């Protein structure tokens, strides 16, 4: 290999200490059968009608997608009870979050979020030159809303609330969010990231529709990657009030939502697909309850997860526990010296998680 030329380029200073997003660990290719439960992916195959819609769209892959995403935005606007112009589409909800940061925060501005929460938050904030303000979770893995309210200053432009929180699992109630919003200046945007909303117990899920109607500084973030199983196609969206929706459109990357992603999302919104998705999510909730019950019976004290995952607060034993599971056929997501997350996947994988967790405690 020839010597590389000297690079005398000048990178932005903001990149010097920028964290790198760490994806879920893939399965090792060493001949051992493993279940990958490190990325919160759906374990279900594509719904046939969705798959057929994607395949049909490939006949037009030589054409650009509808940059405005008109049909999908109209469908989503109808389901949320807003004008279609209030829906902002992007290449996954992480890109919608990036658009929010880009529209709201620049050099010297601050973005407040709980930590640990979604891994991309500090990356998205720092890469746009804004200042991340992480606020530690409570001892039970929940947002410390009082501390987050206290962290807001005259430089704060955005607050990110992840509920259910990834990776720990607890969620926020309508009362908690309303009390928090009462302490937030109305010029500070509060984004409610509900990537895992569908897995929540329907009886107690956050009343975001009402919250959105009552507060002009609230924006909702959703994704098609989790329940709908479109992670490989990348599609997310925001439900925003008109001024912010327009700003999101100004900073969005053109053609961010591909043609296959748009048709897949539309197909997943059809009644027959919704019925199948409801059956799937009911099964996930049931499995999550079964897994948490079995782990509690073993003596584990875990956060009350409302996502499609469970979280083990392992502290200094995080890496060791992840390696212990990997050697026994289960690939988990390790978070530094804080904990390990496991997706609720197919039943065989869930059974193996229970078995491995029990073996760990009996060492």
C-alpha positions in Angstrom: 0.0 0.0 0.0 1.4 3.4 -1.0 2.0 6.1 1.6 -1.0 8.4 2.2 -0.6 12.1 1.5 -0.5 14.5 4.4 -4.0 15.8 5.4 -3.9 19.5 6.3 -7.6 20.0 6.3 -9.3 21.9 9.1 -12.1 20.2 10.9 -14.7 21.9 13.0 -13.6 22.1 16.7 -16.9 20.6 17.7 -15.7 17.3 16.4 -12.7 17.0 18.7 -14.6 15.4 21.6 -17.6 14.2 19.7 -18.8 10.7 20.7 -19.3 8.1 17.9 -22.5 6.2 17.7 -22.1 2.6 18.8 -24.6 0.3 17.1 -25.8 -3.0 18.5 -23.1 -5.7 18.5 -23.5 -8.1 15.6 -23.2 -11.9 16.1 -19.7 -13.3 15.8 -19.0 -15.5 12.8 -17.4 -18.4 14.8 -19.8 -21.2 14.1 -21.8 -20.7 17.3 -25.5 -20.1 16.9 -26.4 -16.8 18.5 -29.5 -14.7 18.8 -28.9 -11.0 18.2 -30.9 -9.1 20.7 -28.7 -6.0 20.9 -30.5 -3.6 18.5 -34.3 -3.7 19.5 -35.2 -4.9 16.0 -38.5 -6.7 15.3 -38.2 -10.4 15.3 -41.2 -10.7 13.0 -40.9 -11.0 9.2 -42.3 -8.3 7.0 -46.1 -8.2 6.7 -46.9 -9.7 3.2 -48.8 -6.7 2.0 -46.0 -4.4 3.1 -43.4 -6.6 1.4 -45.4 -6.6 -1.8 -45.7 -2.8 -1.8 -42.0 -2.5 -1.5 -41.3 -4.9 -4.3 -43.8 -3.1 -6.6 -42.0 0.2 -5.8 -38.7 -1.1 -7.2 -40.1 -0.8 -10.7 -39.7 3.0 -10.2 -36.3 2.9 -8.4 -34.8 5.0 -11.3 -37.1 7.8 -10.3 -36.8 10.1 -7.3 -39.4 9.6 -4.5 -42.0 12.2 -3.8 -39.9 14.8 -2.0 -42.9 16.1 -0.2 -44.1 12.6 0.8 -47.6 14.0 0.2 -49.6 10.7 0.5 -47.9 9.5 3.6 -48.0 13.0 5.3 -51.8 13.2 4.6 -52.3 9.7 6.1 -50.2 10.5 9.1 -51.8 13.9 9.5 -55.2 12.3 9.5 -54.2 9.7 12.1 -52.8 12.5 14.4 -55.6 15.0 13.8 -53.3 17.6 12.3 -52.8 19.2 8.9 -50.4 17.2 6.7 -48.1 20.2 6.6 -47.4 19.6 10.3 -45.8 16.2 9.5 -42.1 16.2 8.8 -40.6 13.1 7.3 -37.0 12.0 7.5 -34.7 9.0 7.2 -35.6 7.6 10.6 -36.6 9.4 13.8 -32.9 10.0 14.5 -32.7 12.2 11.4 -35.8 14.0 12.5 -34.0 14.7 15.8 -31.0 15.9 13.9 -33.3 18.3 12.0 -34.7 19.6 15.2 -31.2 20.4 16.6 -30.2 22.0 13.3 -33.4 24.1 13.3 -33.1 25.2 16.9 -29.6 25.1 18.3 -26.3 26.5 17.2 -23.0 27.5 18.8 -23.5 28.4 22.4 -27.0 27.0 22.6 -27.9 24.1 24.9 -29.9 20.9 24.5 -31.1 19.1 27.7 -31.7 15.4 27.8 -31.7 12.5 30.3 -28.7 10.3 30.5 -28.4 7.5 29.9 -30.9 7.7 27.1 -30.8 7.3 23.3 -27.1 7.0 22.3 -27.5 9.4 19.3 -28.5 12.4 21.4 -25.0 13.7 22.4 -23.7 12.9 18.9 -26.5 14.9 17.2 -26.2 17.9 19.6 -22.4 18.1 19.5 -22.1 17.6 15.7 -24.2 20.7 15.1 -22.1 22.8 17.5 -24.6 23.0 20.3 -23.8 22.1 23.9 -25.1 18.8 25.3 -26.6 19.0 28.8 -27.1 15.4 30.0 -29.0 15.0 33.3 -28.5 11.7 35.1 -31.4 9.3 35.4 -32.8 8.4 38.8 -31.6 5.3 40.6 -34.6 3.4 39.0 -33.7 4.4 35.5 -36.3 7.1 35.1 -36.1 10.7 33.9 -35.3 13.1 36.8 -37.7 15.8 35.6 -37.0 18.1 38.5 -33.3 18.1 37.7 -34.0 18.5 34.0 -36.1 21.5 34.7 -33.4 23.0 36.9 -30.9 22.4 34.1 -32.8 24.8 31.7 -31.1 28.1 31.3 -31.5 31.1 29.0 -29.3 29.2 26.5 -31.5 26.2 26.3 -33.3 25.7 23.0 -34.4 22.1 23.1 -35.3 19.4 25.7 -35.5 15.8 24.7 -37.8 13.4 26.6 -37.4 9.7 25.6 -40.5 7.7 26.8 -40.3 4.8 27.2 -36.7 5.5 27.8 -34.1 3.7 25.7 -32.2 1.8 27.1 -33.7 1.5 30.6 -37.4 1.2 29.8 -39.4 3.3 32.3 -41.9 5.8 30.8 -43.4 9.2 31.7 -47.0 9.7 32.6 -49.2 12.5 31.3 -49.2 14.2 34.7 -45.5 14.1 34.9 -45.0 15.7 31.5 -47.6 18.3 32.2 -46.0 19.3 35.5 -42.6 19.4 33.7 -44.0 21.6 30.9 -45.3 24.0 33.5 -41.7 24.7 34.5 -40.4 25.1 30.9 -40.4 28.5 29.2 -42.7 28.4 26.2 -40.0 29.4 23.8 -38.0 26.2 24.6 -39.0 23.2 22.5 -39.8 20.0 24.2 -39.5 16.9 22.0 -41.2 13.8 23.1 -39.4 10.8 21.5 -41.8 7.9 21.4 -40.0 5.4 19.3 -41.3 2.6 21.6 -44.7 4.0 22.3 -46.6 1.0 20.7 -45.1 -1.4 23.2 -46.5 0.5 26.2 -49.4 -0.7 28.2 -52.3 1.0 26.4 -54.1 1.7 29.7 -51.3 4.0 30.9 -49.6 5.2 27.8 -48.7 8.9 27.6 -51.5 11.2 26.4 -49.3 12.9 23.9 -52.2 14.0 21.6 -53.7 16.1 24.3 -50.3 17.4 25.4 -49.5 18.4 21.9 -52.8 20.3 21.5 -52.3 22.2 24.8 -48.6 23.3 24.3 -47.2 25.2 21.3 -43.7 24.2 22.2 -44.2 20.4 22.1 -43.1 18.3 19.1 -43.7 14.5 18.8 -41.2 12.1 17.3 -42.2 8.7 16.0 -40.6 5.9 14.0 -41.5 3.0 11.7 -38.4 1.1 12.7 -39.7 -0.8 15.7 -43.2 -2.2 15.7 -43.7 -1.8 12.0 -40.3 -3.6 11.4 -39.1 -1.1 8.7 -35.7 -0.5 10.4 -33.8 -1.4 7.2 -35.8 1.1 5.1 -35.3 4.0 7.6 -38.4 6.2 8.1 -39.4 8.5 11.0 -41.4 11.6 11.4 -42.3 14.5 13.6 -45.7 16.0 14.5 -45.0 19.7 14.9 -46.8 23.0 15.2 -46.8 25.0 12.0 -43.9 27.3 12.6 -41.6 24.5 13.7 -42.9 22.2 11.0 -41.9 24.8 8.4 -38.4 25.1 9.9 -38.0 21.3 9.9 -38.8 21.4 6.2 -36.2 24.1 5.6 -33.3 22.1 7.2 -34.3 18.7 6.0 -32.2 16.8 3.5 -34.1 16.6 0.2 -35.5 13.2 -0.7 -34.8 11.9 2.9 -37.7 9.4 2.7 -37.1 6.9 0.0 -39.9 5.6 -2.3 -39.8 2.0 -0.8 -39.9 3.5 2.7 -42.9 5.7 1.9 -44.9 2.9 0.3 -44.0 0.5 3.1 -45.2 3.0 5.7 -48.5 3.6 3.8 -49.1 -0.2 3.5 -48.4 -0.6 7.2 -51.2 2.0 8.0 -53.9 0.0 6.2 -56.5 -1.7 8.5 -55.4 -5.3 7.8 -51.8 -4.5 8.5 -52.8 -2.6 11.7 -54.7 -5.7 12.9 -51.6 -7.8 12.4 -49.3 -5.3 14.1 -51.7 -5.2 17.1 -51.4 -9.0 17.4 -47.7 -8.8 17.2 -47.4 -6.0 19.8 -49.7 -7.8 22.2 -47.4 -10.8 22.0 -44.4 -8.7 22.7 -46.1 -7.1 25.8 -47.0 -10.6 27.0 -43.5 -11.9 26.5 -42.0 -8.9 28.2 -44.2 -9.5 31.2 -43.3 -13.2 31.2 -39.5 -12.4 31.0 -39.6 -9.7 33.7 -41.6 -12.0 35.9 -39.1 -14.8 35.5 -36.2 -12.5 36.1 -37.8 -11.1 39.2 -38.4 -14.6 40.5 -34.6 -15.2 40.1 -33.9 -12.2 42.4 -33.2 -9.5 39.8 -34.3 -6.0 40.5 -34.8 -4.4 37.1 -36.4 -1.2 35.8 -40.1 -1.4 34.9 -39.7 -1.5 31.1 -42.5 -0.4 28.8 -40.4 -0.9 25.6 -39.6 -4.0 23.6 -36.6 -4.7 25.8 -35.4 -5.2 29.4 -32.4 -3.6 31.1 -30.0 -5.0 33.6 -28.2 -2.3 35.7 -24.9 -4.2 36.0 -22.4 -1.4 36.8 -18.8 -2.6 36.7 -20.0 -6.1 35.7 -21.6 -4.9 32.5 -18.9 -6.1 30.1 -18.5 -9.4 32.0 -22.3 -10.1 31.8 -22.4 -9.3 28.1 -19.5 -11.7 27.5 -21.1 -14.4 29.7 -24.3 -14.2 27.5 -22.4 -14.0 24.2 -20.5 -17.2 25.0 -23.9 -18.9 25.6 -25.5 -17.7 22.4 -27.1 -14.4 23.2 -25.7 -11.0 21.8 -26.7 -8.2 24.2 -26.1 -4.5 24.2 -23.6 -3.3 26.8 -23.5 0.3 27.9 -20.1 1.2 29.4 -20.1 0.5 33.1 -23.8 1.1 33.5 -25.9 -1.8 32.2 -27.0 -4.3 29.6 -30.1 -4.2 27.4 -31.8 -7.2 25.9 -34.5 -7.0 23.2 -37.7 -9.1 23.7 -37.2 -11.2 20.6 -38.5 -14.6 19.5 -39.6 -17.0 22.3 -36.5 -19.2 22.0 -34.2 -16.1 22.5 -36.3 -15.0 25.5 -36.1 -18.4 27.1 -32.3 -18.3 26.6 -32.1 -14.9 28.2 -34.0 -16.2 31.3 -31.7 -19.3 31.4 -28.5 -17.2 31.1 -29.7 -14.7 33.7 -30.4 -17.5 36.1 -27.0 -19.1 35.4 -25.3 -15.8 36.1 -26.9 -15.5 39.6 -26.0 -19.1 40.4 -22.3 -18.7 39.7 
